[in-house]
């Protein structure tokens, strides 16, 4: 069984720009879950065990940040 449709995203009452950003994030999360996102290694002697989160999905730590 594979997740193909995010029902929460489908019913979101948000602006078009916000919904597009959420759709991009959902696609990326699905790619991570399916093993399609290339892993990276922090050191040379280990197999890839980390993934790089795209900048557009990061929350900046500013005055309003957590």
C-alpha positions in Angstrom: 0.0 0.0 0.0 1.3 3.5 -0.9 0.1 6.9 0.0 -0.9 8.7 -3.2 -3.3 11.4 -2.2 -3.0 13.7 0.9 -6.6 14.3 1.9 -5.7 17.0 4.3 -4.0 18.9 1.5 -7.0 18.4 -0.7 -9.4 20.0 1.8 -7.0 22.8 2.9 -8.7 26.2 2.9 -5.6 28.3 2.0 -4.3 30.6 -0.7 -3.1 29.1 -4.0 0.5 29.9 -3.2 0.3 28.1 0.2 -1.4 25.1 -1.4 1.3 24.9 -4.1 4.0 25.0 -1.5 2.3 22.2 0.5 1.9 20.1 -2.6 5.6 20.4 -3.3 6.4 19.4 0.2 4.0 16.5 0.1 5.6 15.3 -3.2 9.1 15.5 -1.6 8.0 13.6 1.5 6.6 10.9 -0.7 9.9 10.7 -2.6 11.7 10.3 0.7 9.4 7.6 1.8 9.8 5.7 -1.5 13.6 5.9 -1.2 13.9 8.2 -4.3 15.8 11.0 -2.5 19.5 10.5 -2.6 21.1 10.1 0.8 24.4 11.8 1.8 27.2 10.7 4.1 28.6 13.0 6.8 31.9 11.1 6.8 33.7 9.2 4.1 33.6 5.7 5.8 29.9 5.3 6.2 27.0 4.6 3.8 24.6 7.5 3.1 22.4 7.9 6.2 21.2 11.5 5.9 19.1 13.5 3.5 19.4 17.2 2.6 16.2 19.1 3.2 15.5 21.6 0.4 15.9 25.2 1.5 12.2 26.0 0.6 11.0 23.5 3.2 13.1 24.9 6.1 11.6 27.2 8.7 13.8 30.2 9.4 14.5 31.0 13.0 13.5 34.6 13.2 11.6 36.7 15.7 8.4 34.8 15.1 10.1 31.4 14.9 10.0 28.7 17.5 
